[in-house]
């Protein structure tokens, strides 16, 4: 196996693939990056127990400056290999596999020899049928993932809650995530004749969004029994699916409310960030919202016995309903507010001090909701 290639183009793809490679794995060969060279181009692969990523560099694309002398495969230690390529002096580099999987890398005045592994021992990638695909505009896909993945659980004691539930049918696509303290649900108009109900690990989705460059216009999603495949440009991103049944979350979202407040997200977020400066110093990390309906007044309180207190009268667009005192984790509210984007009008709806409250965009109440469970402070 021997080829030369444009170094920048190569590094762009290995950076994507590196996201799937873990230094902590029980399978030593998975700490490596697989290079598979054919007459049509170079495929680079990285994998761990959750995700696998492949990137293809085509010989046909002249920008890649890929010159192939002989085909073959090799697995190279990912961390060292990637760092070496990034620091090479020339615009191009040459890679040649010698005897016993030793690999020679040359560029300008630099020459490295590193020990590789037999590519035949590298695990096979999952097989996912791509006949029935869903297509997403990239901006929309990134938006809905970022809006829901914030609510996944970090606790492995309930594995299904560490993922985002994708429910796909002829009526559309619904994404739901909850850690039992908060919930995020978003619906979009992407339909499928087939019905799917799958749970994708939140960590996989986070890495996927980081992998998709701004130049990508659309992303395709293919589903198998225990894997999902996302493909875009020359990248293929595989993720395992979580086993189990996701809880029925619709019943958790209140249909009625007794108190409603309408805010601009940027204004409310700034107030919550100020209040949380002190609450973070407290062991409980709780702030309180006090609503006086007759006075048309809403006040936010933060308290830390060690540091002091904060009180801020909120600026809102509209208030109606009953008086209310409710306490909650400010970090949950900040995450929820950021998910709506800046300068969006949202409605906060409350039923009682001990029942979850919701946040919805005023112009799209049916399709997007964030829910937060209050904290009992007495």
C-alpha positions as CSV (number, residue, x, y, z in Angstrom):
1,X,0.0,0.0,0.0
2,X,1.4,3.3,-1.1
3,X,-0.1,6.7,-1.8
4,X,0.5,10.5,-1.5
5,X,-2.2,13.0,-0.7
6,X,-2.9,16.6,0.2
7,X,-2.3,16.9,3.9
8,X,-5.0,19.4,4.7
9,X,-7.7,17.4,3.0
10,X,-6.6,14.3,4.8
11,X,-6.6,16.0,8.2
12,X,-10.1,17.4,7.7
13,X,-11.4,13.8,7.3
14,X,-9.3,12.2,10.1
15,X,-10.5,14.9,12.5
16,X,-14.1,13.7,11.8
17,X,-13.2,10.0,12.2
18,X,-11.2,10.7,15.4
19,X,-14.5,11.5,17.2
20,X,-15.4,7.8,17.1
21,X,-12.1,6.6,18.5
22,X,-11.7,6.1,22.3
23,X,-8.4,5.5,24.2
24,X,-10.4,3.5,26.7
25,X,-11.5,0.3,25.0
26,X,-11.3,-3.4,25.8
27,X,-10.5,-4.0,22.1
28,X,-7.0,-2.7,21.5
29,X,-7.3,-2.4,17.7
30,X,-10.2,0.1,18.1
31,X,-7.7,2.7,19.4
32,X,-6.4,2.7,15.8
33,X,-7.6,4.3,12.7
34,X,-8.2,2.1,9.7
35,X,-7.0,3.2,6.2
36,X,-8.4,1.2,3.3
37,X,-7.1,2.2,-0.2
38,X,-8.8,1.1,-3.4
39,X,-8.5,2.2,-7.0
40,X,-11.3,4.7,-6.4
41,X,-10.0,6.3,-3.3
42,X,-9.2,6.2,0.4
43,X,-11.7,5.2,3.2
44,X,-10.8,6.2,6.7
45,X,-12.6,4.4,9.6
46,X,-12.8,4.9,13.4
47,X,-15.1,3.1,15.8
48,X,-15.9,2.4,19.4
49,X,-18.8,0.4,21.1
50,X,-21.3,3.2,20.4
51,X,-20.4,4.9,17.1
52,X,-18.5,4.3,13.9
53,X,-17.5,6.9,11.4
54,X,-16.1,6.5,7.9
55,X,-14.9,9.2,5.6
56,X,-14.1,8.7,1.9
57,X,-11.5,10.7,0.0
58,X,-12.1,10.2,-3.8
59,X,-9.3,9.9,-6.3
60,X,-11.6,11.7,-8.8
61,X,-11.6,14.9,-6.9
62,X,-8.4,16.8,-8.0
63,X,-8.5,18.9,-4.9
64,X,-7.5,15.9,-2.8
65,X,-4.3,15.4,-4.9
66,X,-4.5,11.6,-4.2
67,X,-2.0,9.6,-6.1
68,X,-2.2,5.8,-5.7
69,X,0.8,3.6,-6.4
70,X,-0.5,0.4,-4.7
71,X,-3.7,-0.5,-2.8
72,X,-4.1,-2.1,0.5
73,X,-5.2,-1.6,4.2
74,X,-3.6,-0.8,7.5
75,X,-4.6,0.2,11.0
76,X,-2.5,2.9,12.6
77,X,-2.5,4.2,16.2
78,X,-4.9,7.1,15.9
79,X,-3.6,9.6,18.4
80,X,0.0,9.4,17.3
81,X,-0.8,9.2,13.6
82,X,-3.1,12.2,13.6
83,X,-0.7,14.3,15.5
84,X,2.1,13.4,13.2
85,X,0.2,14.3,10.0
86,X,-0.9,17.7,11.5
87,X,2.7,18.6,12.3
88,X,4.3,17.5,9.0
89,X,6.1,20.3,7.2
90,X,4.9,19.9,3.6
91,X,1.5,20.5,1.9
92,X,1.5,16.8,0.8
93,X,2.7,13.6,2.5
94,X,3.4,10.1,1.3
95,X,2.4,6.9,3.2
96,X,3.9,3.5,2.5
97,X,3.2,0.2,4.3
98,X,6.4,-1.8,4.6
99,X,7.0,-5.4,6.0
100,X,5.3,-6.5,9.2
101,X,2.8,-3.6,9.0
102,X,5.5,-1.0,9.6
103,X,4.4,2.3,8.0
104,X,6.6,4.9,6.5
105,X,5.4,8.5,6.5
106,X,7.4,11.2,4.6
107,X,6.9,14.9,4.0
108,X,9.6,17.4,3.1
109,X,12.5,16.7,5.4
110,X,10.5,14.7,7.9
111,X,10.3,10.9,8.0
112,X,8.4,8.8,10.5
113,X,8.1,5.0,10.8
114,X,5.3,3.8,13.0
115,X,4.0,0.3,13.9
116,X,0.7,-0.6,12.4
117,X,-1.8,-3.5,12.8
118,X,-3.3,-6.0,10.4
119,X,-6.5,-4.5,9.0
120,X,-8.0,-7.9,8.6
121,X,-8.4,-8.0,12.4
122,X,-10.5,-4.8,12.5
123,X,-14.2,-5.4,13.3
124,X,-16.6,-5.2,10.4
125,X,-18.9,-2.2,10.3
126,X,-22.7,-2.7,10.9
127,X,-24.9,-3.4,7.9
128,X,-27.6,-0.8,7.4
129,X,-30.0,-0.9,4.5
130,X,-30.2,2.5,2.7
131,X,-33.2,1.9,0.5
132,X,-35.7,3.7,2.8
133,X,-34.0,6.9,3.9
134,X,-35.2,10.1,5.6
135,X,-33.7,13.3,4.4
136,X,-33.3,16.3,6.7
137,X,-32.1,19.9,5.9
138,X,-28.9,20.1,7.9
139,X,-29.9,23.3,9.8
140,X,-33.2,21.8,10.9
141,X,-31.6,18.6,12.0
142,X,-28.9,20.3,14.1
143,X,-31.6,22.6,15.6
144,X,-34.0,19.8,16.7
145,X,-31.1,17.7,18.1
146,X,-29.6,20.6,20.1
147,X,-33.1,21.5,21.4
148,X,-33.8,18.0,22.8
149,X,-30.4,16.5,23.7
150,X,-30.0,18.9,26.6
151,X,-32.6,16.9,28.5
152,X,-31.0,13.4,28.3
153,X,-29.9,11.8,31.5
154,X,-26.3,11.3,32.5
155,X,-27.3,8.4,34.9
156,X,-26.5,5.0,33.5
157,X,-29.0,3.4,36.0
158,X,-31.8,4.0,33.4
159,X,-30.1,3.6,30.1
160,X,-33.0,4.5,27.9
161,X,-33.1,8.0,29.4
162,X,-29.5,8.6,28.2
163,X,-30.9,8.7,24.7
164,X,-33.3,10.8,22.6
165,X,-36.6,9.0,21.5
166,X,-37.3,9.4,17.8
167,X,-40.9,8.6,16.9
168,X,-41.4,8.6,13.1
169,X,-44.6,7.9,11.2
170,X,-46.9,9.3,8.5
171,X,-47.8,12.3,10.7
172,X,-44.3,13.5,11.2
173,X,-41.2,13.1,13.5
174,X,-41.3,13.7,17.2
175,X,-38.1,13.9,19.3
176,X,-38.3,13.5,23.1
177,X,-35.7,13.5,25.8
178,X,-36.1,13.5,29.6
179,X,-34.0,12.9,32.7
180,X,-37.1,12.7,34.9
181,X,-36.4,16.3,36.2
182,X,-37.0,18.0,32.8
183,X,-38.3,17.2,29.4
184,X,-37.8,18.5,25.9
185,X,-40.1,17.6,23.0
186,X,-40.0,18.9,19.4
187,X,-42.1,17.9,16.4
188,X,-41.2,18.5,12.8
189,X,-42.9,17.8,9.5
190,X,-40.7,15.0,8.2
191,X,-42.8,11.9,7.5
192,X,-42.2,8.2,6.8
193,X,-44.5,5.5,5.4
194,X,-42.7,3.1,7.8
195,X,-43.3,3.6,11.5
196,X,-40.2,3.7,13.8
197,X,-39.8,4.2,17.5
198,X,-36.1,4.3,18.3
199,X,-33.8,5.6,21.1
200,X,-30.5,7.1,19.9
201,X,-27.8,7.8,22.6
202,X,-27.5,11.4,23.4
203,X,-23.7,11.3,23.2
204,X,-23.9,9.9,19.7
205,X,-26.1,12.7,18.6
206,X,-23.8,15.3,20.2
207,X,-20.8,13.9,18.3
208,X,-22.9,13.7,15.1
209,X,-23.8,17.4,15.2
210,X,-20.2,18.3,15.8
211,X,-19.1,16.3,12.8
212,X,-21.5,17.9,10.3
213,X,-19.8,20.9,8.8
214,X,-21.6,24.1,7.9
215,X,-21.2,23.4,4.2
216,X,-23.4,20.3,4.4
217,X,-26.9,21.0,3.0
218,X,-28.7,17.8,3.9
219,X,-28.3,14.7,5.9
220,X,-29.8,11.3,5.2
221,X,-30.9,8.8,7.9
222,X,-31.2,5.1,7.5
223,X,-32.5,2.7,10.2
224,X,-31.9,-1.0,10.9
225,X,-32.9,-3.2,13.8
226,X,-30.1,-2.0,16.2
227,X,-28.3,0.7,14.2
228,X,-28.9,4.0,12.6
229,X,-26.8,5.4,9.8
230,X,-26.4,9.1,9.0
231,X,-24.7,10.0,5.7
232,X,-23.6,13.4,4.4
233,X,-21.0,14.5,1.9
234,X,-18.5,11.6,2.0
235,X,-19.0,10.8,5.6
236,X,-21.0,7.9,7.1
237,X,-21.9,8.0,10.8
238,X,-23.2,4.8,12.5
239,X,-24.7,4.7,15.9
240,X,-26.1,1.8,17.9
241,X,-29.6,2.1,19.2
242,X,-30.5,1.7,22.9
243,X,-32.6,-1.3,23.9
244,X,-35.7,-0.9,25.9
245,X,-39.0,1.0,25.9
246,X,-39.0,4.7,26.3
247,X,-41.5,6.0,28.9
248,X,-44.8,7.5,27.8
249,X,-44.1,11.2,28.2
250,X,-47.2,12.8,26.7
251,X,-49.1,12.4,30.0
252,X,-46.3,14.4,31.8
253,X,-47.1,17.5,29.9
254,X,-49.9,19.6,31.5
255,X,-52.8,20.5,29.2
256,X,-54.1,23.3,31.4
257,X,-52.5,26.1,33.4
258,X,-53.5,28.5,36.1
259,X,-50.8,31.1,35.6
260,X,-49.1,32.3,32.4
261,X,-46.2,34.6,31.7
262,X,-45.0,35.8,28.3
263,X,-41.3,36.7,28.1
264,X,-38.6,37.6,25.6
265,X,-36.0,34.7,26.0
266,X,-33.0,37.0,26.0
267,X,-34.3,39.2,28.7
268,X,-35.4,36.3,31.0
269,X,-32.1,34.4,30.3
270,X,-30.1,37.4,31.5
271,X,-32.1,37.6,34.7
272,X,-31.8,33.9,35.4
273,X,-28.1,34.0,34.8
274,X,-27.7,36.9,37.3
275,X,-29.8,35.1,39.9
276,X,-27.9,31.9,39.5
277,X,-24.6,33.6,40.3
278,X,-25.5,33.2,44.0
279,X,-27.5,30.0,43.8
280,X,-24.5,28.2,42.4
281,X,-22.7,29.0,45.7
282,X,-25.5,27.3,47.6
283,X,-25.6,23.6,48.2
284,X,-29.1,23.3,46.7
285,X,-28.7,25.5,43.6
286,X,-32.3,26.7,43.6
287,X,-33.9,30.1,42.7
288,X,-37.5,31.2,43.3
289,X,-40.0,32.9,41.1
290,X,-42.8,34.9,42.9
291,X,-45.8,36.0,40.8
292,X,-48.3,38.6,42.1
293,X,-51.1,38.7,39.6
294,X,-53.0,41.7,41.0
295,X,-49.8,43.8,41.0
296,X,-48.7,42.5,37.6
297,X,-45.4,41.7,39.1
298,X,-42.9,38.8,38.8
299,X,-39.8,38.7,41.0
300,X,-36.9,36.3,40.9
301,X,-35.0,35.5,44.1
302,X,-31.6,33.8,44.6
303,X,-30.1,33.0,47.9
304,X,-26.8,31.6,49.2
305,X,-26.3,31.7,53.0
306,X,-22.6,31.9,52.5
307,X,-22.6,34.8,50.1
308,X,-25.8,36.7,50.1
309,X,-29.1,37.2,48.3
310,X,-30.3,38.6,44.9
311,X,-33.7,40.0,44.0
312,X,-34.8,41.1,40.5
313,X,-38.2,42.3,39.2
314,X,-38.7,40.7,35.8
315,X,-39.5,42.5,32.6
316,X,-42.3,40.5,30.8
317,X,-44.8,41.1,28.0
318,X,-47.9,39.6,29.6
319,X,-49.1,38.1,32.9
320,X,-52.5,36.5,33.8
321,X,-53.8,34.0,36.2
322,X,-53.3,33.2,39.9
323,X,-50.5,34.2,42.3
324,X,-47.7,31.7,42.5
325,X,-44.4,31.0,44.4
326,X,-42.3,28.3,42.6
327,X,-38.7,27.2,43.1
328,X,-36.5,25.4,40.5
329,X,-33.0,24.6,39.3
330,X,-31.8,27.7,37.3
331,X,-29.5,25.6,35.1
332,X,-32.5,23.7,33.7
333,X,-34.2,26.9,32.9
334,X,-31.1,28.4,31.3
335,X,-30.7,25.4,29.0
336,X,-34.4,25.5,28.1
337,X,-34.3,29.2,27.2
338,X,-31.1,28.9,25.1
339,X,-32.9,26.1,23.1
340,X,-35.4,28.6,21.8
341,X,-32.8,31.0,20.4
342,X,-32.4,34.7,21.1
343,X,-35.2,37.2,20.9
344,X,-38.0,34.6,20.8
345,X,-41.2,35.2,22.6
346,X,-42.1,32.3,24.9
347,X,-45.0,31.5,27.2
348,X,-44.3,30.0,30.6
349,X,-47.4,28.1,32.0
350,X,-47.8,27.0,35.6
351,X,-50.4,24.8,37.3
352,X,-49.2,24.8,40.9
353,X,-46.0,25.2,43.0
354,X,-45.3,21.5,43.0
355,X,-46.3,20.6,39.4
356,X,-44.0,20.8,36.3
357,X,-44.2,24.0,34.3
358,X,-43.8,24.4,30.6
359,X,-42.1,26.8,28.2
360,X,-43.4,27.1,24.6
361,X,-42.6,29.5,21.8
362,X,-45.6,31.8,21.3
363,X,-45.6,31.3,17.5
364,X,-45.2,27.5,17.6
365,X,-46.9,26.2,20.8
366,X,-48.0,22.9,19.3
367,X,-44.6,21.7,18.1
368,X,-42.1,22.6,20.8
369,X,-42.2,22.4,24.5
370,X,-39.7,22.4,27.4
371,X,-40.9,21.1,30.8
372,X,-39.2,21.6,34.1
373,X,-40.0,20.0,37.5
374,X,-40.0,22.4,40.4
375,X,-38.0,21.9,43.6
376,X,-39.8,21.4,47.0
377,X,-38.2,23.9,49.4
378,X,-40.2,23.3,52.5
